[in-house]
Amino acid sequence: METDSEDTELSSSDQLGPGGPLAIYSDLLPNGKRSLSAIARNAFILGLVFGCSLLSCIILFTQSPSNRFWRPFFFLSTLSSFHYLEFWTHAYANVPNAEVSSFLLFTNGKAYQASHLSAFLETVITAWFFPDWQDHFSRPALQILGLACVIIGQTVRSVAMVQAGTNFNHIVQSKKKETHMLVTYGVYAWLRHPSYFGFFWYAVGTQLVLGNLLCTIAFSGVLWAFFNHRIKQEEKFLTNFFGKDYTAYKASTLVGIPFIR
């Protein structure tokens, strides 16, 4: 996801400006990595899904809280807002890295897509065929806890991405850039990997709200293994980048994911 402004090419458009053909960045054209049409399309679709899903969720829940089919719509609303905010935080505070791929819609791999499809199917299937099983696991207290995890997790992740600015990247960086700095303020004063903390609790929280027993267990285990490996890998690079400063920072902060130090 690293970008270099010097690599961006200019091309001439067919539109005429006051001085002749307008010179525009080729990256902004359709199929470019910063394609304006693709960004507009993705934002529109995510907004449409969010609005329709949230409205459906509220209507179904208020009409009859025992109607379990508000849950798939809740899941779609959280997913659409998550992917929108992934791009928005880049566009707001990390412009050099703001690309179409920043939405993370199709760049997180098949396992990511399969996991969310599994979660969606589990909540629909159990609501339809095994409502007693779903109700046994999905107690009101657990749903409230899950909703709190979703809100806190998403908020911490988005705030962290804004506070990190251009120091944030979806891909672990093995080489230090000249502009790369160690961020230790804001949420980083307490959590040294707040974006990972945020996503972990956001994802687990969605499954608690949905009443997904299998996916709650699967999400917790898979995400823990993923972040445990990723954090160890990333901290080796960060120690090389910042030396004693990072060692001291690491000793004074938490990861916030159980059993990961």
N, C-alpha and C positions, 0 to 999 in steps of 0.2 A: 504493500500500500504506500510505500514511500514514493514521493513525487519530486521532480526537480523542475522548477519553472523554466530553466534554460532548455529543457528537452521539448517544451511545448511548441508545436509548429503553428505558423500562421498560414492561412489560406485565404484566397479571395472569394467572396460570395458574389452571387449574381445581382445582389441588391446594390443600387447606386446610392452613394452618399454625396454630400456637397462637393467632394474632391474626386469623385469617381468610385470605382468598386470598393466596398468596405472590406478591410482586412479583419478577419476574425480568427479566433483560435480553433484549430481543427478538432481539438478535444471537446469543444462545445457542440459540434455537429452530431447528427444522429449516428449512433454506433461508436461515438467517442467516449472515452472513459469519464468525461464530465458532461455528457450529452444533456443539454437543457430539456430536450423533448422527453428523454427517459426519466429525468428527475421529476418533471411535471407529471408524467404519467404515473410513476410510482407513488408520488405524494397524493395524487387525486384518488387512486385506487385504495391506498391505505386509509385515507380520510373517509372514503365512502364505506369501506368495510367497518371502520371504527364506529361511525355514526349509526349505521344500520344495526350493527351487532349490539351496541350499547343500548339503543332504543328497544330492541327486541328483548334483551336481557331484563331491562327495567319493567317492561310491560308484562312479561311472563311471570316475573318474580312478584310484582305487586298484585297481580290478579290471583295468584295462588302460590305461596312460597313452597308448597309441597310439590308443585310442578317442577320436576327436575330438569326440564329441557331449557331452562334459562342458562344452564352451565356451559353448553357448547358456545353460546353467543358471548358469554363472559370471556371465555378463552380466546375467541376470535378478536374481541375488543382489546384484550391485553397484548396479544401478539401484534396486532396492527399498530398500536401505540408504541410498543417497544421498537419495532423496525423503523417507524417514522422518527422517533427520538434518536436513534442511532445516526441517522443522516443529519438531523437538525443540529445536534451538538457539534458535529463536524463543520457544518455550514456557518455556525455561530462563532465557534472558538478555535477551529482547526481547519481553516480554509485551504491551506496547501494540500491537505489530505482528503478534502471533501470530493468524493467521486460517487458515481452511480453505485459502485460496489459497497459504499458506506452504509447503504440500507441493510446490508447483510441478508437480502432476500434469497439469493441463490449462490452465495459464496461461502457458506458455512459447511458445505459438504452434505452428502446424502444422509449421513447418520443424524445430522441436526434436523433435516426435514422429516425423516422417518420417525424420530422421537416425538415430534409434535403431532404428526399424523396418528401415531399410536395413542397419544394422550387424548386427542379428539375422539377417536373411535372408542376408547375405553369408557369415557364418560357417556357417550351416546348408547353404547351397547348395555352397560350396566343400568343406565336409567330406564331403558326399554325392557330388558329381559331379567335383570337382577336388582330391582329397586330396593329390596330388603337388605341385600348385601351392601349396596351403596350407602343406604341410610345408616347401617351399623357402623361403617367407617366414617362417614361424613357427618359428624356431630356438629351442632352449631358452634361450639367452642373452637373446634378445629378449623371450621370455615372462617371464623373471625381471625384466628391466628394466621391462617393462610393469606387472608386479605391484607393483614398488617404486613406480612412478609413481602407481598407483591408491591405494596405502596412504598415501603421503606427501601426494598431492594432496587426498584426502578429509580427512585429519587436519588439514592446514593450513587448509583451508576451514572446517571445523567449529570449530576452535579460534579462528580469526579472527572468526567470527560471534559466538561467545560473548564474546570479549574486546571486540568493538566494542559489544556490548549494543544499546541503543536507537539508536545511531548508524548501525547497519546497516540497509539497505533494499534490497530487490530492484529497486527503481526508482530511477534517478538523480534526486537531488533538486536542483531548480533554485532553491529558496528555503531559506535557513537558518532553522532553528527555534531557539527560545531555548535549548533543551536540547542543541543540536548542538555537539559538541566534537571537536577534532582528536585522534584516538587515535594515540599514538606509542610505546606500550609493547607488550610481548609480541612476537608475530610481526610486528607493525606497526613494530617498531624496525628490521627488516631489509627487509621488503616493504611497499610502500605500498598495494598492492592484493592482499593475500593470498588473498581469496576468488576473485578472477579467476585468480591463479596456480594455486590449488588445483584449480579446475574444469578449466582447460586441461590440466594434466598428468594429472588423473584421467581425463578423457575420452580423451585420446590413449593413455594407458596401457591402458585397456580394449581398445582396438583392437589393440594389440600382443599382448596376451594371447590375443585371439580369432584372431589370424592373419589379420586383415582388411587386406589391402594397399590396396584401393581406399578403404576408409573411414578408414584411418590417414592417407592423403594428404588426403582430403576433410575430415576432422575438423580436422586441423592447419591447413589453409588457411582454412577457414570460420571457425573459432574465432579464429585469429590476426587476420583481418580484422575480426571482430566486436569483439574486445577492444581492438584498436588504435583503432578509431573510438570505442568507448565510453569508454576511458580518457582520450583527448584531450578528449572532451566533458565528462566528469566533472571533470577537473582544471581546466578553465576555471571551473566553478562553485566548486570548492574554493579556488582562488586568490582568487576574489571573496569567499568566506566568511572566509578566514583570512589573506589578504595575505602579508606577508613570512614569517610562521610556516610557511605551507605551502610557499613557495618554498624556504626553508631545509631543510624536511623532505624535499621532493622531491629536492633535490640530494644528500642523504645516504642515500637508499634506492634499492632496485631494484624493478623490476616482476617480473622472473623469468621472463618470456615472451620467447623469442628475438626480437631486433631491435625490441623495444618499449622505449623509454626514458622 
